Amino acid sequence: MSYGDKRTYRQYANAFSQLPMPYAYLDLEYLRYNITDILNRSGQKQVRIASKSIRSVSVLRYILERDCRFSGVMCYSAQEAVCLAERGLDDLLIGYPVWNEESIRAICCLVKQGKTIVFMVDDVKHVDRIAYFAREEQVVLPVCLDIDMSTQLCGLYFGVRRSPVRSVGEAVTMAEYILSQPFIRLEGLMGYEAQIAGVGDHTPKQALKNMIITYLKRRSIEEIANKRLELAYELKKRDIHFRFFNGGGTGSLHSTCKEDVINEVTVGSGFYGPALFDSYRDFQCAPAAGYAIEIVRLPKEGVFTCHGGGYTGSGATGTDKLPQPYLPLGSRLLAQEGAGEVQTPIMYKGEERLQLGDPVFMRHSKAGELCERFKTLHCYEYGQITGQIKTYRGEGWCFV
């Protein structure tokens, strides 16, 4: 499935012509395309939204309201979960362990009020600390057990360094320990296959690397499915119940959703369609979110120097983490300069007659990190601006 009606430079330039640069935008038509595509690719599974890829309360609500299969949010911070709960959102899974006492106590209060906020654990020490404050506050706190889904193939570690709970036996032991705590409830399991969901396998001009990654993914998918199936079987034998078994990500929906034991998948980046997600063989996101920077210098023919723009993505350093020129088509960064904090030279030799004061439209390599740079997203729809919405930064929130 591919998106049609590709945007032109002039469509965006004309619609946003009165806005001072830099500004960020959200193409609502493309967002709706991505929402539909995600629902189609996720089969009949429930879809939890990864907030770190969205970072806007309004956009989270917009997605949640589109279909009943969008249920719940995976937060990246305890403080964020508290803020979202206070804004009326519920069924919040904190994707990372929480140690801070103030945060745990704040969530205790919200759970007492009827909110569903689930802690992530992968260590007995996590469980003990949460149980200590739960006992003091006299509240039963739900937790999710995070199981490592990385794989060792041909002597190569394929995955990310997350949970220390690696084997089925270790997971069963942890689940039994959680059940032994009177103020803790096992709400769910999570097995996130980052090496499938977050690694592209169709990168241009990297045929050999693509072949290796495709092979590793195929082997890893089979191993992960067997591991999750065995874990579910072992827990069922011991009469250990839980509400959800979470897996997946934008890049692995096609494989994760085939597993019967998985009843919930998490998706984030696929809603905005950032540049890193252009390099997947099995799907294509529409580029729904981006930003514009202003041409302020003309150093030589075919080079247009813009003010700002160097919004580099997190992770291991590399050219794939750089933002990418999007429109006009054919524009590109200069290899020796890249994208700079205060100026970004763009090479362009196409048909558009670019002048001082004109925009160049850019795409961040990742999804939600764009919103850390801008207070608002200007909404584009049917050839015009139809409103603006606040990002987390616009709310005055900063969680990491």
C-alpha positions in Angstrom: 0.0 0.0 0.0 1.4 3.4 -1.0 0.1 6.9 -0.4 -1.2 8.8 -3.4 -1.5 12.5 -4.2 2.1 13.4 -3.4 2.6 16.9 -2.1 4.3 19.5 -4.2 6.6 22.3 -3.0 4.1 25.0 -4.0 1.2 23.4 -2.2 3.0 23.7 1.1 4.7 27.0 0.3 1.5 28.7 -0.6 -0.5 27.3 2.3 2.1 28.4 4.9 3.3 31.6 3.2 2.2 33.9 6.1 4.0 31.9 8.8 7.4 33.1 10.2 10.0 30.4 9.9 11.0 28.0 11.3 7.7 26.3 11.9 6.6 22.7 12.2 3.5 21.3 10.5 1.3 18.2 10.6 -0.4 17.1 7.4 -3.8 15.8 8.6 -4.6 14.0 5.4 -1.3 12.1 5.5 -1.9 11.4 9.2 -5.2 9.8 8.5 -3.7 7.7 5.7 -1.1 6.5 8.2 -3.8 5.7 10.8 -5.7 3.7 8.3 -2.6 1.8 7.2 -1.6 1.0 10.8 -5.1 -0.4 11.5 -4.9 -2.5 8.3 -1.5 -3.8 9.1 -2.3 -4.6 12.8 -5.0 -7.1 11.9 -7.5 -7.3 14.8 -5.0 -6.5 17.6 -5.5 -3.6 20.0 -3.1 -0.7 19.2 -1.3 1.2 22.0 0.1 4.5 20.9 3.8 5.2 21.8 3.7 8.8 23.1 7.4 9.4 22.6 6.7 9.4 18.8 3.8 11.8 19.1 4.4 14.3 22.0 1.2 16.2 21.6 -1.9 15.7 23.8 -4.2 16.8 20.9 -2.7 14.4 18.4 -2.9 11.5 20.9 -6.6 12.3 21.4 -7.1 12.6 17.6 -5.7 9.2 17.0 -7.5 7.5 20.0 -10.8 8.9 18.7 -10.4 7.5 15.2 -11.1 3.9 16.0 -11.9 1.8 19.1 -8.9 -0.4 18.5 -6.7 2.4 19.5 -6.7 1.9 23.3 -4.1 3.2 25.7 -0.8 5.0 25.5 2.7 3.8 26.2 4.4 6.7 28.0 8.2 7.3 28.1 8.2 9.0 31.5 6.4 8.7 34.8 5.9 12.5 35.0 4.4 12.4 31.5 2.0 9.7 32.6 0.9 11.9 35.5 0.4 14.8 33.2 -1.6 12.8 30.6 -3.8 11.3 33.4 -4.5 14.8 34.7 -5.6 15.7 31.1 -8.1 12.8 31.1 -6.2 10.1 29.3 -6.2 6.6 30.8 -4.8 3.1 30.4 -1.2 4.4 30.5 1.7 2.0 30.3 5.0 3.5 31.4 7.5 2.0 28.9 10.6 2.2 31.2 11.2 1.4 34.9 10.5 4.2 37.5 12.7 4.6 40.5 11.9 8.2 41.7 9.9 8.2 44.9 7.9 11.3 44.1 6.8 9.9 40.8 5.8 6.6 42.3 3.8 8.3 45.0 2.1 10.6 42.5 1.0 7.5 40.5 -0.2 5.8 43.7 -2.6 8.7 44.2 -3.9 8.6 40.6 -4.5 4.8 40.8 -6.4 5.3 44.0 -8.6 7.7 42.0 -9.4 5.0 39.5 -6.7 5.7 36.9 -5.0 2.7 35.2 -1.3 3.5 35.1 1.0 0.5 34.7 4.6 0.4 35.9 7.3 -1.4 33.8 9.6 -3.8 35.7 12.4 -6.2 34.7 14.2 -6.6 38.1 13.2 -7.8 41.5 14.5 -4.4 42.8 12.0 -2.6 40.7 9.2 -4.7 42.1 10.4 -4.3 45.7 10.6 -0.5 45.4 7.1 -0.1 43.9 5.7 -2.6 46.5 7.2 -0.6 49.3 5.4 2.6 48.4 2.2 0.8 47.4 2.1 -0.7 50.9 2.6 2.7 52.5 -0.1 4.2 50.3 -2.4 1.1 50.7 -3.0 0.7 47.0 -2.5 -2.2 44.6 -0.3 -1.1 41.7 -0.3 -2.8 38.3 3.0 -3.8 36.7 4.1 -5.0 33.3 7.0 -7.5 33.0 9.5 -6.5 30.2 11.2 -9.5 28.6 14.2 -9.1 26.4 13.6 -10.1 22.8 17.1 -9.6 21.4 18.7 -12.6 19.6 22.1 -14.1 19.2 22.6 -15.1 15.6 25.9 -16.4 14.1 27.7 -14.8 17.1 26.1 -11.5 16.5 24.0 -9.7 19.1 20.9 -8.5 17.2 18.7 -6.2 19.3 18.9 -3.5 22.0 20.1 -3.6 25.6 16.8 -3.5 27.5 15.5 -6.0 30.0 17.9 -8.4 31.8 15.0 -11.0 31.8 16.1 -13.0 28.8 14.9 -16.6 29.1 11.4 -18.0 29.5 12.5 -19.5 32.9 13.7 -16.1 34.1 10.4 -14.5 33.0 8.3 -17.2 34.8 10.4 -16.7 38.0 9.8 -12.9 37.8 6.1 -13.4 37.2 5.8 -15.7 40.3 7.7 -13.2 42.4 5.3 -10.4 41.3 2.4 -12.6 42.3 3.9 -13.1 45.7 3.6 -9.3 46.5 0.2 -8.4 48.0 0.3 -4.8 46.8 1.4 -5.6 43.2 -0.7 -7.0 40.3 0.7 -8.5 37.1 -1.2 -6.5 34.5 0.8 -7.4 31.4 3.8 -8.6 29.6 5.9 -6.8 27.0 8.4 -8.3 24.5 9.5 -5.5 22.2 11.4 -6.8 19.1 13.4 -3.6 18.5 15.7 -5.3 15.9 12.6 -5.9 13.7 10.6 -2.8 14.4 13.3 -0.3 14.4 15.8 -1.4 11.7 15.2 -0.7 8.0 15.9 -3.4 5.5 15.4 -1.5 2.2 18.0 1.3 2.3 19.0 2.7 -1.1 22.5 1.8 -2.3 23.1 -0.7 0.5 22.1 -4.0 -1.2 24.5 -6.2 0.8 23.5 -4.7 4.2 19.8 -5.0 3.2 20.3 -8.7 2.5 22.1 -9.3 5.8 19.4 -7.5 7.8 16.6 -9.3 6.0 18.2 -12.6 6.8 18.7 -11.7 10.5 15.2 -10.4 10.7 13.7 -13.6 9.3 15.7 -15.7 11.7 14.9 -13.4 14.6 11.1 -13.3 13.9 10.9 -17.1 14.1 12.9 -17.2 17.4 10.9 -14.4 19.0 7.5 -16.0 18.1 8.5 -19.3 19.6 9.8 -17.6 22.8 6.6 -15.6 23.3 4.5 -18.7 22.6 6.5 -20.8 25.1 6.3 -18.1 27.8 2.5 -17.8 27.4 2.2 -21.6 27.7 4.3 -21.8 30.8 2.4 -19.0 32.5 -0.9 -20.6 31.6 0.2 -23.9 33.1 0.8 -22.1 36.4 -2.5 -20.4 36.2 -0.8 -16.9 35.9 -3.1 -14.5 34.2 -2.6 -11.0 32.7 -4.6 -8.5 30.7 -2.3 -7.9 27.8 0.8 -9.3 26.0 2.3 -6.4 24.2 4.7 -6.6 21.3 5.5 -5.0 18.0 6.3 -1.6 16.6 5.7 0.3 13.4 8.4 -1.8 11.6 7.2 -5.2 12.8 3.4 -5.1 12.6 3.4 -7.5 9.7 5.1 -10.3 11.7 4.0 -9.6 15.3 0.3 -9.5 14.5 0.5 -13.1 13.2 1.1 -14.3 16.8 -2.0 -15.5 18.6 -0.5 -14.8 22.0 0.0 -11.1 21.3 -3.2 -9.2 21.9 -1.8 -5.7 21.8 0.8 -3.9 19.6 2.5 -0.6 20.2 2.9 1.9 17.3 4.4 5.4 17.3 6.6 6.5 14.4 4.2 5.2 11.8 1.8 8.0 12.5 4.1 10.8 11.6 6.2 8.9 9.1 9.7 10.2 9.7 12.7 9.8 7.4 14.1 6.8 9.1 11.0 4.8 8.2 11.4 5.3 4.4 13.8 2.3 4.3 11.4 -0.6 5.1 10.6 -3.3 2.5 7.1 -4.2 3.8 5.3 -0.8 4.1 5.5 2.9 3.3 4.4 5.7 5.6 3.2 9.0 4.4 5.5 11.9 5.5 2.9 13.5 7.8 5.1 15.8 9.9 7.9 18.1 9.0 9.3 21.6 9.4 10.3 24.6 7.3 13.5 26.6 7.4 14.1 29.9 5.6 16.6 30.6 2.9 18.7 33.5 4.0 21.9 33.2 1.9 22.8 32.4 -1.7 26.5 31.6 -1.5 26.7 30.2 -5.0 24.5 28.9 -7.8 22.6 25.9 -6.7 23.3 26.3 -3.0 20.7 27.8 -0.7 21.7 28.5 2.9 18.9 28.3 5.4 18.7 29.6 9.0 18.7 26.8 11.6 17.5 23.4 10.8 20.0 21.1 12.4 17.6 19.0 14.4 19.5 15.7 14.6 17.9 12.5 15.9 19.1 10.6 18.9 21.0 7.3 18.9 24.3 6.2 17.5 25.7 9.1 15.4 25.5 8.7 11.6 24.1 10.4 8.5 20.8 8.5 9.0 20.1 10.6 12.1 20.3 13.9 10.1 17.1 15.6 9.1 16.5 15.3 5.4 15.4 18.0 2.8 12.0 17.0 1.6 10.6 19.7 -0.7 11.5 20.9 -3.3 12.2 17.4 -4.5 15.8 16.8 -5.4 17.2 19.1 -2.7 19.8 17.6 -0.4 22.3 18.4 2.3 26.0 19.0 1.6 28.0 16.1 2.8 30.8 18.2 4.3 28.4 20.4 6.3 25.2 18.4 7.0 22.5 20.2 9.0 23.7 22.9 11.4 22.4 24.5 14.5 22.2 28.0 13.1 22.6 27.4 9.3 22.0 24.6 6.9 23.2 24.8 3.3 20.9 23.0 0.8 22.0 21.9 -2.7 19.2 22.2 -5.2 19.3 22.4 -9.1 15.7 21.7 -9.9 12.9 23.7 -11.6 11.7 25.7 -8.6 13.1 29.3 -8.7 14.1 29.6 -5.0 14.8 33.0 -3.6 15.8 34.6 -0.3 12.9 34.2 2.1 11.6 31.0 0.6 11.1 27.9 2.7 12.8 24.5 2.4 10.7 21.8 3.9 12.6 19.2 6.0 11.8 15.9 7.7 13.2 14.8 11.0 14.9 11.4 11.0 12.7 10.4 14.0 9.1 11.1 14.9 8.4 12.8 18.2 11.7 14.4 18.7 10.6 17.1 16.2 8.1 18.3 18.8 10.9 19.0 21.3 11.9 21.9 19.0 8.5 23.5 18.4 5.7 24.7 20.6 3.0 24.2 17.9 2.2 22.1 14.9 0.4 23.9 12.2 -2.3 21.6 10.7 -2.5 21.3 6.9 -5.6 20.0 5.2 -7.2 20.4 1.8 -4.6 22.9 0.6 -4.7 25.2 3.6 -3.9 25.7 7.3 -6.8 24.5 9.3 -5.5 25.2 12.8 -2.6 24.7 15.2 -2.1 22.4 18.1 0.3 22.4 21.0 3.2 20.0 21.4 4.5 18.9 24.8 6.9 21.8 24.6 4.0 24.2 23.9 2.4 22.8 27.1 5.5 23.7 29.0 6.4 20.0 29.5 9.9 18.6 29.3 10.3 15.0 30.5 13.7 13.8 29.4 
